[in-house]
């Protein structure tokens, strides 16, 4: 990455795909939230050693390698980031300061950090808890990577419809007049776009999001 490109990035500031982290005494936990949200959205670039306003503070030059080793160890720990992901940070020199650049591509999977799912909204990393939003993330991934893959042979008895009252209550807790309150289970499935048509074969069925959200553990592994 050229000095001119870095200059432009720091001048523009943080965006939906650019995040600055101070990292003066080590990597803060919210850095991994950003990694998770970038993987789940459109990818992006993290710069360690940069203030929120784009001012270069740098990281300790003699600690940069250890910072990278610790970062790689964390993102390869399934208890921290699940599923794990391979990233290769690089050490850069800019205006006499050491910074670390981490490029994060968009992932084909939905990731969680310490069992919480994060998404990128403008310049913020947002924890996603609503079932509909999580389902939408899986569907968005299908649009990009699997062309809304449908599994036409998944049967109703292979999905945990016993979870539907809980999902309905979660929606109600967020919004008392949520339309799911008065919908049947099948109507909620359709509303959440968990059932669709394979445009290549014309077959209809539950999609990958439905399997991931409602499938039994055995079926999740199978698909």
Kinemage of the C-alpha trace (Angstrom):
@kinemage 1
@onewidth
@group {chain A} dominant
@subgroup {mainchain}
@vectorlist {calphas} color= white
{ca unk a 1} P 0.000 0.000 0.000
{ca unk a 2} L 1.525 3.306 -1.129
{ca unk a 3} L 2.048 6.357 1.066
{ca unk a 4} L -0.298 8.367 -1.149
{ca unk a 5} L -3.078 5.836 -0.738
{ca unk a 6} L -2.590 5.813 3.025
{ca unk a 7} L -2.694 9.604 3.061
{ca unk a 8} L -6.051 9.580 1.267
{ca unk a 9} L -7.477 6.919 3.594
{ca unk a 10} L -6.463 8.816 6.722
{ca unk a 11} L -7.791 12.076 5.291
{ca unk a 12} L -11.203 10.578 4.504
{ca unk a 13} L -11.461 8.898 7.897
{ca unk a 14} L -13.454 5.930 9.081
{ca unk a 15} L -16.134 4.535 6.791
{ca unk a 16} L -18.233 1.403 6.455
{ca unk a 17} L -15.061 -0.345 5.220
{ca unk a 18} L -12.277 1.463 7.123
{ca unk a 19} L -11.621 1.377 10.879
{ca unk a 20} L -8.852 3.004 12.947
{ca unk a 21} L -7.650 1.545 16.253
{ca unk a 22} L -5.231 3.225 18.674
{ca unk a 23} L -3.587 -0.008 19.924
{ca unk a 24} L -1.095 1.740 22.209
{ca unk a 25} L -0.844 -1.057 24.773
{ca unk a 26} L -2.170 -4.010 22.796
{ca unk a 27} L -5.188 -4.989 20.744
{ca unk a 28} L -8.484 -3.962 22.307
{ca unk a 29} L -11.424 -6.429 22.233
{ca unk a 30} L -13.470 -4.156 19.972
{ca unk a 31} L -10.908 -4.778 17.225
{ca unk a 32} L -12.230 -8.334 16.956
{ca unk a 33} L -15.787 -7.023 16.844
{ca unk a 34} L -14.732 -5.042 13.767
{ca unk a 35} L -13.091 -8.110 12.221
{ca unk a 36} L -16.351 -9.988 12.726
{ca unk a 37} L -18.517 -7.202 11.304
{ca unk a 38} L -16.272 -6.743 8.239
{ca unk a 39} L -16.367 -10.481 7.525
{ca unk a 40} L -20.144 -10.407 7.805
{ca unk a 41} L -20.665 -7.298 5.669
{ca unk a 42} L -18.504 -6.235 2.700
{ca unk a 43} L -14.989 -6.636 4.064
{ca unk a 44} L -12.720 -3.732 4.950
{ca unk a 45} L -9.400 -2.496 6.305
{ca unk a 46} L -8.305 -2.033 9.911
{ca unk a 47} L -5.338 0.180 10.759
{ca unk a 48} L -3.755 -0.314 14.175
{ca unk a 49} L -1.860 2.683 15.512
{ca unk a 50} L -4.256 5.322 14.185
{ca unk a 51} L -6.578 7.573 16.207
{ca unk a 52} L -10.286 7.826 15.390
{ca unk a 53} L -9.639 11.207 13.721
{ca unk a 54} L -6.961 9.764 11.422
{ca unk a 55} L -4.000 11.033 13.429
{ca unk a 56} L -1.066 8.614 13.363
{ca unk a 57} L 0.018 7.575 16.840
{ca unk a 58} L 1.740 4.337 15.821
{ca unk a 59} L 2.290 1.089 17.675
{ca unk a 60} L 5.540 0.270 19.514
{ca unk a 61} L 7.884 -0.844 16.727
{ca unk a 62} L 9.487 -3.539 18.875
{ca unk a 63} L 6.069 -4.967 19.761
{ca unk a 64} L 4.510 -5.013 16.282
{ca unk a 65} L 5.451 -8.631 15.532
{ca unk a 66} L 4.081 -9.849 18.865
{ca unk a 67} L 0.874 -7.871 18.300
{ca unk a 68} L 0.408 -9.647 14.971
{ca unk a 69} L 1.145 -13.063 16.498
{ca unk a 70} L -1.418 -12.436 19.225
{ca unk a 71} L -3.978 -11.256 16.676
{ca unk a 72} L -3.510 -14.355 14.501
{ca unk a 73} L -3.754 -16.602 17.555
{ca unk a 74} L -7.032 -14.967 18.580
{ca unk a 75} L -8.774 -15.173 15.199
{ca unk a 76} L -7.778 -18.828 14.902
{ca unk a 77} L -9.367 -19.653 18.249
{ca unk a 78} L -12.923 -20.956 17.605
{ca unk a 79} L -13.946 -19.807 21.094
{ca unk a 80} L -13.110 -16.241 20.014
{ca unk a 81} L -14.024 -16.116 16.307
{ca unk a 82} L -16.337 -18.742 14.863
{ca unk a 83} L -15.819 -19.959 12.250
{ca unk a 84} L -12.139 -19.033 12.286
{ca unk a 85} L -10.619 -17.105 9.385
{ca unk a 86} L -7.122 -16.750 7.942
{ca unk a 87} L -5.810 -13.170 7.807
{ca unk a 88} L -2.314 -11.796 7.190
{ca unk a 89} L -1.630 -8.412 8.849
{ca unk a 90} L 1.267 -6.354 7.532
{ca unk a 91} L 3.591 -3.892 9.244
{ca unk a 92} L 3.816 -0.505 7.522
{ca unk a 93} L 5.911 2.592 8.086
{ca unk a 94} L 4.177 5.941 7.644
{ca unk a 95} L 5.561 9.343 8.609
{ca unk a 96} L 8.143 7.729 10.844
{ca unk a 97} L 5.553 5.677 12.731
{ca unk a 98} L 4.855 1.947 12.725
{ca unk a 99} L 1.303 0.925 11.935
{ca unk a 100} L -0.333 -2.417 11.250
{ca unk a 101} L -2.715 -2.922 8.348
{ca unk a 102} L -5.224 -5.771 8.352
{ca unk a 103} L -7.177 -6.329 5.154
{ca unk a 104} L -10.364 -8.327 5.705
{ca unk a 105} L -12.228 -9.758 2.708
{ca unk a 106} L -15.930 -10.442 2.748
{ca unk a 107} L -16.582 -13.990 3.953
{ca unk a 108} L -18.958 -16.567 2.527
{ca unk a 109} L -20.029 -17.458 6.084
{ca unk a 110} L -21.679 -15.662 8.983
{ca unk a 111} L -19.161 -15.207 11.813
{ca unk a 112} L -19.521 -14.590 15.539
{ca unk a 113} L -17.152 -13.057 18.080
{ca unk a 114} L -17.445 -14.710 21.494
{ca unk a 115} L -20.794 -16.175 20.382
{ca unk a 116} L -22.208 -12.784 19.331
{ca unk a 117} L -22.796 -11.826 15.706
{ca unk a 118} L -21.693 -8.370 14.561
{ca unk a 119} L -22.555 -6.420 11.438
{ca unk a 120} L -21.226 -3.130 10.058
{ca unk a 121} L -23.542 -0.123 10.040
{ca unk a 122} L -21.852 3.017 8.665
{ca unk a 123} L -18.818 3.437 10.967
{ca unk a 124} L -20.115 1.257 13.804
{ca unk a 125} L -19.929 -2.424 14.686
{ca unk a 126} L -23.403 -3.488 15.768
{ca unk a 127} L -24.296 -6.627 17.706
{ca unk a 128} L -27.071 -8.458 15.867
{ca unk a 129} L -29.599 -10.289 18.042
{ca unk a 130} L -32.875 -10.169 16.104
{ca unk a 131} L -33.682 -13.455 14.401
{ca unk a 132} L -34.901 -11.722 11.255
{ca unk a 133} L -31.662 -9.759 10.941
{ca unk a 134} L -29.553 -12.868 11.428
{ca unk a 135} L -31.600 -14.724 8.831
{ca unk a 136} L -31.165 -11.771 6.465
{ca unk a 137} L -27.394 -12.026 6.876
{ca unk a 138} L -27.449 -15.693 5.848
{ca unk a 139} L -29.663 -14.837 2.915
{ca unk a 140} L -27.356 -11.996 1.865
{ca unk a 141} L -24.435 -14.417 1.922
{ca unk a 142} L -26.437 -16.768 -0.277
{ca unk a 143} L -27.089 -13.964 -2.736
{ca unk a 144} L -23.359 -13.333 -3.017
{ca unk a 145} L -21.916 -16.817 -2.676
{ca unk a 146} L -24.547 -19.531 -3.116
{ca unk a 147} L -27.243 -17.940 -5.303
{ca unk a 148} L -29.982 -18.440 -2.691
{ca unk a 149} L -29.306 -22.130 -2.416
{ca unk a 150} L -32.484 -24.102 -1.715
{ca unk a 151} L -32.620 -27.590 -0.212
{ca unk a 152} L -35.880 -28.979 -1.633
{ca unk a 153} L -35.676 -32.256 0.269
{ca unk a 154} L -35.476 -30.763 3.766
{ca unk a 155} L -38.657 -31.871 5.555
{ca unk a 156} L -40.650 -30.070 8.230
{ca unk a 157} L -39.739 -32.757 10.764
{ca unk a 158} L -36.048 -31.990 10.187
{ca unk a 159} L -36.480 -28.421 11.432
{ca unk a 160} L -37.011 -27.338 15.025
{ca unk a 161} L -40.397 -25.692 14.816
{ca unk a 162} L -40.507 -26.011 18.613
{ca unk a 163} L -38.246 -22.933 18.612
{ca unk a 164} L -40.848 -20.785 16.878
{ca unk a 165} L -42.666 -19.641 20.075
{ca unk a 166} L -39.323 -18.450 21.423
{ca unk a 167} L -38.507 -16.616 18.200
{ca unk a 168} L -41.967 -15.049 18.208
{ca unk a 169} L -41.469 -13.895 21.806
{ca unk a 170} L -38.036 -12.434 20.997
{ca unk a 171} L -39.614 -10.404 18.205
{ca unk a 172} L -42.392 -9.259 20.540
{ca unk a 173} L -39.840 -8.230 23.184
{ca unk a 174} L -38.212 -5.916 20.667
{ca unk a 175} L -41.484 -4.525 19.368
{ca unk a 176} L -44.767 -5.293 21.128
{ca unk a 177} L -46.782 -4.874 17.904
{ca unk a 178} L -44.426 -6.975 15.800
{ca unk a 179} L -46.364 -8.590 12.923
{ca unk a 180} L -44.980 -12.012 13.837
{ca unk a 181} L -47.284 -11.961 16.882
{ca unk a 182} L -50.277 -12.878 14.727
{ca unk a 183} L -48.554 -15.042 12.121
{ca unk a 184} L -48.489 -18.808 11.909
{ca unk a 185} L -45.141 -20.582 11.962
{ca unk a 186} L -45.218 -21.039 8.194
{ca unk a 187} L -46.095 -17.376 7.672
{ca unk a 188} L -43.101 -16.358 9.789
{ca unk a 189} L -40.888 -18.651 7.708
{ca unk a 190} L -42.111 -16.924 4.557
{ca unk a 191} L -41.825 -13.452 6.127
{ca unk a 192} L -38.202 -14.139 7.111
{ca unk a 193} L -37.514 -15.397 3.563
{ca unk a 194} L -36.412 -18.816 4.794
{ca unk a 195} L -38.345 -20.624 2.080
{ca unk a 196} L -37.845 -20.028 -1.607
{ca unk a 197} L -37.455 -21.327 -5.108
{ca unk a 198} L -34.342 -22.594 -6.846
{ca unk a 199} L -34.456 -20.600 -10.101
{ca unk a 200} L -32.277 -23.173 -11.850
{ca unk a 201} L -34.455 -26.209 -11.161
{ca unk a 202} L -37.789 -24.625 -10.244
{ca unk a 203} L -37.910 -26.689 -7.046
{ca unk a 204} L -39.145 -24.995 -3.887
{ca unk a 205} L -38.017 -25.639 -0.334
{ca unk a 206} L -36.258 -24.390 2.752
{ca unk a 207} L -33.029 -22.531 2.122
{ca unk a 208} L -29.669 -22.617 3.862
{ca unk a 209} L -30.697 -19.901 6.337
{ca unk a 210} L -33.611 -22.058 7.523
{ca unk a 211} L -31.331 -25.056 7.951
{ca unk a 212} L -28.749 -23.018 9.885
{ca unk a 213} L -31.333 -21.365 12.128
{ca unk a 214} L -33.805 -24.194 12.715
{ca unk a 215} L -32.107 -27.407 11.653
{ca unk a 216} L -31.137 -29.989 14.253
{ca unk a 217} L -27.420 -30.233 15.050
{ca unk a 218} L -27.179 -33.360 12.907
{ca unk a 219} L -28.785 -31.657 9.931
{ca unk a 220} L -26.620 -28.565 10.303
{ca unk a 221} L -23.538 -30.767 10.004
{ca unk a 222} L -25.016 -32.587 7.030
{ca unk a 223} L -25.724 -29.443 5.076
